[in-house]
Amino acid sequence: MSHLDPLLLARIQFGFTISFHIVFPAITIGLGSFLAVLEGLWLLKKDPVYLDLYHFWSRAFAVNFAMGVVSGLVMAYEFGTNWSYFSAFAGGVTGPLLAYEVLTAFFLEAGFLGVMLFGWQKVGPNLHFFATLMVAAGTLVSMSWILASNSWMQTPQGFEIVDGRVVPTDWLKVIFNPSFPYRLVHMGLASYLATALFVGAVGAWHLLKHRDNPRVRTMFSMAMWMVLVTAPLQILAGDQHGRNTLEYQPAKIAAIEGHWSNAPGESVPLILFGLPDMADQTTFDTLEIPHLGSIILTHTWDGQIPGLDDFPAPDRPDATIIFWTFRIMVGLAMLMLLLGLAGAWFRWFGQLYHQRLFLRFATLMGPAGIVAILAGWITTEVGRQPWVVYGVMRTSDAVAHHSARAMSVSLLLFVVVYCAVFGTGISYLLKVVAKGPDRGAPPPDTEQPNMRPARPLSAAPDIDPSPLSSGE
């Protein structure tokens, strides 16, 4: 890596660590709300199927939550070690926002997570349900503060620069910056959609393995309903988010579209596929649909958007990356919509649990939500370049002065450690869900009565090396 400069290495390192991290909070957000729904349905209907599913998915939640906390700690240190000039410049905004997350979301989750995981034999059902609601709310509050901080970096307002440092002048403007509402809705729906696809894939996998029982059917049915509802909502939210980005970050949209220049009076086509070339300042081998770019982006027949040629070369995002990551995200969204509609079709004809081709499709779509989230975040962050605070501070001015060798070694260590630790954790999580929900399974606090659990992973079961149970 000697040919790479420290700035690029620092960006790769942060991108690598945050890509690992974002997977776990996204599923934690979705599973937290899913558990609240399951427990609420159990209290309402007294159907033990919902309770069995709660105990089953609470174990997966515990594993996922633990990995999310561990992976998130590293990034806080990276702000100080790799991005010290950014921290010194913008810490007056980002520091308090992250502190608010700790004082609200982390305290809320820490206060009720133990009751949720280990309190079945210690508190009544209503109080336990309240604890589950508080943990679910904590995940949403945490997401809100993180997105407020990141959205401010995308569309900064409510501050002034004093002696080379950002000083907040209006916290409401800082938090509720122009892109925050759109990004909050978009990420929230993405988390629910990714979780629904994960839960649905687990259910479909068990059905394909002939482990057909009321618990598997129930979680698969709930997941398919969620996909059917959230997929079209996410597409609408993405459209509004895109229009907001066009207003505040037009260079990002131009790079996403591979759009370089406008001819007088001509509409903007939608480029389905192409090869953007930053050096030649054009997009080669395009497959276009006339007028559709104008219709999607401006909601008019012949509306125009700024082209990359309208921006100085140093201010242009790298279209060769985000052109494709955006299309990966949108393509997966279309497949999610297809999955939801197919599920509704087979449900109508009574074949939801029996159509094996559809069940295979649902199984393959299990990781699609996570892949779409990663593609979306790459589009967002690479599209913001060359700015770390858009229009205010360049990324090159934010990085600490480390040598390429030091950055290369630390990046290599991160890759090795992360793949070993989180690869093992993800493998264990998949083994947990592969066992399937058991009928009348006891909660975690009754399985080891002589143990005093002190961490989320205490709620995770020991994996029996014997063949997987049938779920009955």
C-alpha positions in Angstrom: 0.0 0.0 0.0 3.0 2.3 -0.3 1.5 4.0 -3.3 -1.6 5.1 -1.3 -1.6 8.4 0.5 -2.6 8.7 4.2 -5.8 10.5 3.3 -7.1 7.7 1.1 -6.0 5.1 3.7 -7.8 6.9 6.4 -10.9 7.0 4.3 -10.7 3.3 3.5 -10.1 2.5 7.2 -13.1 4.5 8.4 -15.2 3.1 5.5 -14.3 -0.4 6.4 -15.0 -0.1 10.1 -18.3 1.7 9.7 -19.4 -0.8 7.0 -19.0 -3.5 9.6 -20.7 -1.5 12.3 -23.8 -0.3 10.4 -25.0 -3.8 9.8 -25.6 -4.4 13.5 -27.5 -1.2 14.5 -29.7 -1.6 11.5 -30.8 -5.1 12.5 -30.9 -4.1 16.2 -33.4 -1.3 15.3 -35.6 -3.6 13.4 -35.4 -6.5 15.8 -36.1 -4.2 18.8 -39.4 -3.1 17.3 -40.2 -6.6 16.1 -39.8 -7.9 19.7 -42.1 -5.2 21.0 -44.7 -6.2 18.4 -44.4 -9.9 19.3 -44.7 -9.3 23.0 -47.6 -6.9 22.5 -49.4 -9.6 20.4 -48.8 -12.2 23.1 -50.2 -10.0 25.8 -53.2 -9.2 23.6 -54.0 -12.7 22.2 -52.3 -15.0 24.8 -51.1 -17.1 21.9 -47.9 -18.9 23.0 -46.6 -18.8 19.4 -45.7 -15.1 19.8 -44.0 -15.8 23.1 -41.9 -18.6 21.6 -40.9 -16.2 18.8 -40.0 -13.5 21.3 -37.7 -15.8 23.1 -36.2 -17.0 19.9 -35.5 -13.6 18.4 -34.4 -12.1 21.7 -31.4 -14.4 21.6 -30.5 -13.1 18.1 -31.1 -9.6 19.3 -28.6 -10.1 22.2 -25.9 -11.3 19.9 -26.5 -8.5 17.4 -26.6 -5.9 20.1 -23.3 -7.0 21.6 -21.5 -6.9 18.3 -23.0 -3.5 17.5 -21.7 -2.0 20.7 -18.2 -3.4 20.2 -17.9 -2.3 16.6 -19.2 1.2 17.4 -16.5 1.9 20.0 -13.7 1.8 17.5 -15.1 4.7 15.4 -15.1 7.1 18.4 -11.3 6.5 18.7 -10.8 7.0 15.0 -12.2 10.5 15.2 -9.4 11.4 17.5 -6.6 9.4 15.9 -7.3 9.7 12.2 -9.5 12.7 11.9 -8.2 15.0 14.7 -8.4 18.2 12.6 -12.1 17.5 11.9 -12.7 16.8 15.6 -10.9 20.1 16.6 -12.9 22.0 13.9 -16.4 20.6 14.2 -16.3 19.0 17.7 -18.5 21.9 19.0 -21.4 20.3 17.0 -20.6 16.6 16.6 -19.3 16.2 20.2 -22.5 17.3 22.0 -24.7 15.4 19.5 -22.9 12.1 20.3 -23.0 12.9 24.0 -26.8 13.4 23.7 -27.0 9.9 22.2 -25.2 8.5 25.2 -27.3 10.4 27.7 -30.6 9.4 26.1 -30.4 6.3 23.9 -27.6 4.4 25.7 -28.9 5.1 29.2 -32.4 4.1 28.1 -31.1 0.8 26.6 -28.8 0.1 29.4 -31.5 0.7 32.0 -34.0 -1.7 30.4 -32.0 -4.2 28.4 -31.3 -6.3 31.5 -35.0 -6.4 32.4 -35.9 -7.3 28.8 -33.4 -10.1 28.5 -33.3 -11.5 32.0 -36.4 -10.2 33.8 -39.1 -12.7 32.9 -39.0 -14.3 36.3 -38.4 -11.1 38.2 -41.0 -8.6 36.9 -44.6 -8.8 35.8 -45.6 -9.1 32.1 -46.7 -5.5 31.8 -43.5 -4.1 33.2 -41.5 -6.5 31.0 -43.4 -5.2 28.0 -42.6 -1.7 29.0 -38.9 -2.6 29.2 -39.1 -4.0 25.7 -40.7 -0.8 24.4 -38.0 1.3 26.0 -35.2 -0.8 24.4 -36.9 -0.5 21.0 -37.4 3.3 21.6 -33.7 3.5 22.6 -32.6 2.1 19.3 -34.7 4.7 17.4 -33.4 7.5 19.6 -29.8 6.4 19.0 -30.4 6.4 15.2 -31.9 9.9 15.4 -28.9 11.4 17.1 -26.4 9.7 14.8 -28.3 10.8 11.7 -28.6 14.4 13.1 -24.8 14.5 13.4 -24.2 13.0 9.9 -26.9 15.0 8.3 -25.4 18.2 9.7 -22.2 17.3 7.9 -24.2 16.9 4.7 -26.3 20.0 5.0 -24.7 22.2 7.7 -26.6 25.1 9.3 -27.1 26.8 12.6 -23.4 27.7 13.3 -20.7 30.2 12.8 -16.9 29.8 12.6 -15.0 31.6 15.4 -11.2 31.4 15.6 -11.2 28.5 13.1 -13.7 26.4 15.0 -17.4 25.7 14.5 -19.6 27.3 17.2 -23.3 26.3 17.3 -25.7 29.3 17.3 -29.0 27.5 16.9 -29.3 23.9 18.1 -32.7 23.4 16.5 -31.2 24.4 13.1 -28.2 22.2 13.8 -30.3 19.1 14.6 -33.2 19.7 12.2 -31.0 20.6 9.2 -32.5 20.4 5.7 -31.6 16.7 5.0 -32.2 15.3 8.5 -36.0 14.4 8.2 -35.5 12.7 4.8 -32.5 10.7 5.9 -34.1 9.7 9.2 -37.2 8.3 7.5 -35.0 6.6 4.8 -32.7 4.9 7.3 -35.5 3.9 9.6 -37.4 2.2 6.8 -34.2 0.6 5.6 -33.6 -0.9 9.0 -37.2 -2.3 9.2 -36.9 -3.6 5.6 -33.5 -5.2 6.2 -34.8 -6.9 9.4 -38.0 -8.1 7.6 -35.9 -9.6 4.8 -33.6 -11.3 7.4 -36.5 -12.7 9.4 -38.3 -13.7 6.2 -35.2 -15.5 4.9 -34.9 -17.5 8.2 -38.6 -18.5 8.0 -38.3 -19.4 4.3 -35.2 -21.5 5.0 -36.9 -23.5 7.7 -39.9 -24.0 5.4 -37.6 -25.3 2.7 -36.1 -27.7 5.2 -39.6 -29.1 5.9 -39.7 -27.5 9.4 -43.2 -26.3 8.9 -44.9 -25.3 12.2 -47.0 -22.4 13.5 -44.0 -20.4 14.8 -42.1 -20.6 11.5 -45.2 -19.7 9.5 -46.0 -16.8 11.8 -42.6 -15.1 11.6 -42.5 -15.7 7.8 -46.0 -14.3 7.3 -45.2 -11.2 9.5 -42.0 -10.6 7.6 -43.7 -10.8 4.2 -46.4 -8.3 5.4 -43.6 -6.0 6.5 -41.8 -6.2 3.2 -45.0 -5.5 1.3 -45.7 -2.3 3.3 -42.2 -0.9 3.7 -40.7 -1.6 0.2 -43.1 0.9 -1.6 -42.8 3.4 1.3 -39.0 3.2 1.0 -39.1 3.9 -2.7 -41.3 7.0 -2.1 -39.0 8.1 0.8 -36.0 7.6 -1.5 -37.6 9.8 -4.2 -38.1 12.7 -1.7 -34.6 12.2 -0.3 -33.2 12.4 -3.8 -35.1 15.7 -4.5 -33.7 17.1 -1.3 -30.2 16.1 -2.3 -30.7 17.7 -5.7 -31.5 21.0 -3.9 -28.6 21.0 -1.4 -25.9 18.7 -3.0 -26.5 18.9 -6.8 -23.0 17.7 -7.6 -23.8 14.4 -5.8 -26.9 13.9 -7.9 -25.0 14.7 -11.1 -22.4 12.1 -10.3 -25.1 9.5 -9.4 -26.7 10.1 -12.7 -23.5 10.2 -14.7 -24.7 13.5 -16.0 -22.1 15.9 -17.3 -23.8 18.7 -19.3 -27.1 20.1 -20.5 -28.0 21.1 -24.0 -30.4 24.0 -24.3 -34.0 22.9 -24.1 -33.2 19.2 -23.8 -34.5 16.9 -21.1 -32.3 14.7 -18.9 -32.5 11.0 -19.8 -32.2 8.3 -17.2 -29.0 6.4 -17.7 -29.7 2.8 -16.7 -26.1 1.6 -17.4 -22.9 3.4 -18.4 -19.3 3.8 -17.7 -18.5 7.3 -16.2 -15.0 8.5 -16.9 -13.8 11.3 -14.6 -10.7 11.9 -16.8 -12.5 12.2 -20.1 -15.5 13.9 -18.4 -18.1 11.8 -20.0 -20.1 8.6 -19.6 -19.4 5.9 -22.2 -21.6 3.1 -23.5 -24.9 4.4 -22.0 -28.2 2.7 -22.0 -30.7 5.6 -21.7 -34.5 6.2 -21.3 -35.3 9.6 -22.7 -37.0 12.2 -20.4 -37.2 9.7 -17.4 -34.3 11.5 -15.6 -36.2 14.7 -15.8 -39.4 13.1 -14.6 -37.8 11.4 -11.6 -35.6 14.3 -10.5 -37.7 17.3 -11.3 -41.1 15.8 -11.8 -41.4 17.6 -15.1 -41.1 16.4 -18.7 -38.1 18.4 -19.8 -36.6 19.7 -16.5 -32.8 19.9 -16.2 -30.3 19.3 -13.4 -26.8 20.7 -13.0 -24.2 18.6 -14.8 -20.8 17.7 -13.4 -19.3 20.3 -15.8 -21.0 23.0 -13.8 -18.7 22.3 -10.9 -14.9 22.8 -10.7 -13.0 19.5 -11.1 -11.7 19.5 -7.5 -15.3 19.7 -6.2 -16.7 16.8 -8.2 -17.5 13.5 -6.4 -16.2 10.3 -8.0 -19.0 9.2 -10.3 -17.3 5.9 -11.1 -18.1 4.7 -7.6 -21.5 6.2 -6.7 -23.0 5.7 -10.2 -22.9 1.9 -9.5 -23.6 1.8 -5.7 -26.7 3.8 -6.3 -27.9 1.4 -9.0 -27.2 -1.6 -6.7 -29.4 0.0 -4.0 -32.2 0.8 -6.4 -32.0 -2.5 -8.1 -32.3 -4.3 -4.8 -35.2 -2.1 -3.9 -37.1 -3.2 -7.0 -36.4 -6.8 -6.1 -37.8 -6.2 -2.5 -40.9 -4.7 -4.0 -41.2 -7.7 -6.3 -40.8 -10.0 -3.2 -43.5 -8.2 -1.3 -46.0 -8.3 -4.3 -45.2 -12.0 -4.9 -45.8 -12.7 -1.3 -49.2 -11.0 -1.5 -50.0 -13.0 -4.6 -49.2 -16.4 -3.1 -50.9 -15.5 0.1 -54.1 -14.7 -1.8 -54.0 -18.2 -3.5 -53.0 -20.0 -0.2 -49.5 -20.9 -1.4 -47.4 -18.6 0.8 -45.8 -21.5 2.7 -45.7 -24.0 -0.1 -44.4 -22.3 -3.3 -40.8 -23.5 -3.2 -39.5 -21.1 -5.9 -40.9 -18.2 -4.0 -39.4 -19.5 -0.7 -36.0 -19.8 -2.4 -36.3 -16.2 -3.6 -37.2 -15.1 -0.1 -34.1 -16.9 1.3 -31.8 -15.4 -1.3 -33.2 -11.9 -0.5 -32.1 -12.3 3.2 -28.9 -10.2 2.9 -30.4 -7.8 0.3 -31.4 -5.2 2.9 -28.0 -5.0 4.4 -26.3 -4.8 1.0 -28.7 -2.0 0.0 -27.9 -0.1 3.2 -24.2 -0.4 2.6 -24.6 0.7 -1.0 -26.7 3.6 0.1 -24.2 4.8 2.7 -21.3 4.5 0.2 -23.3 6.6 -2.2 -24.0 9.2 0.5 -20.5 9.4 1.9 -18.5 9.2 -1.4 -21.0 11.6 -3.0 -20.2 14.2 -0.3 -16.5 14.3 -1.3 -14.3 16.2 -1.4 -16.0 17.7 1.7 -16.2 16.3 5.2 -18.5 19.2 6.2 -20.2 20.0 2.9 -19.1 23.3 1.6 -17.3 24.2 4.8 -14.3 21.8 5.4 -12.5 19.6 2.9 -11.7 16.0 3.8 -8.1 16.7 3.0 -8.0 19.3 5.8 -9.7 17.0 8.3 -7.2 14.1 8.3 -4.5 13.7 10.9 -0.8 13.8 9.8 0.1 10.1 9.8 2.5 8.3 7.5 1.2 5.9 4.8 3.0 3.1 6.6 1.3 3.7 9.9 -2.1 3.9 8.2 -1.4 0.8 6.1 -0.4 -1.3 9.2 -3.4 -0.2 11.2 -5.8 -0.8 8.3 -4.4 -4.3 7.8 -4.8 -5.0 11.6 -8.4 -3.8 11.4 -9.2 -6.1 8.5 -7.7 -9.2 10.2 -9.2 -8.5 13.6 -12.7 -7.5 12.3 -12.9 -10.5 10.0 -11.9 -12.8 12.8 -14.0 -11.4 15.6 -17.2 -10.3 13.7 -16.9 -13.2 11.2 -17.1 -15.5 14.2 -20.0 -13.5 15.7 -22.0 -13.5 12.5 -21.4 -17.2 12.1 -22.7 -17.8 15.6 -25.7 -15.6 14.9 -26.6 -17.7 11.8 -26.3 -20.9 13.9 -28.7 -19.4 16.5 -31.3 -18.6 13.9 -30.7 -21.9 12.1 -31.9 -23.9 15.1 -35.3 -22.4 14.7 -37.9 -21.4 17.4 -38.8 -24.1 19.8 -42.3 -24.7 21.3 -42.4 -23.6 25.0 -38.7 -22.6 25.1 -37.8 -21.0 28.4 -36.6 -17.4 28.6 -32.8 -16.9 29.1 -33.0 -16.2 32.8 -34.4 -19.7 33.5 -32.0 -21.7 31.5 -29.0 -21.2 33.8 -30.5 -20.5 37.3 -27.2 -20.4 39.1 -25.7 -17.8 36.8 -26.0 -14.0 37.2 -25.9 -12.7 33.6 -23.9 -9.5 33.3 -23.8 -8.9 29.6 -26.1 -9.2 26.5 -24.3 -12.3 25.2 -25.4 -14.2 28.4 -28.8 -14.3 26.8 -27.4 -16.2 23.8 -27.7 -20.0 24.0 -24.9 -22.6 23.7 -25.0 -24.1 20.3 -25.6 -27.8 20.4 -23.3 -29.6 17.9 -26.0 -32.2 17.4 -28.2 -32.0 14.3 -30.5 -29.1 14.2 -33.9 -29.6 15.8 -37.0 -29.8 13.8 -38.5 -26.8 15.7 -41.2 -28.9 17.3 
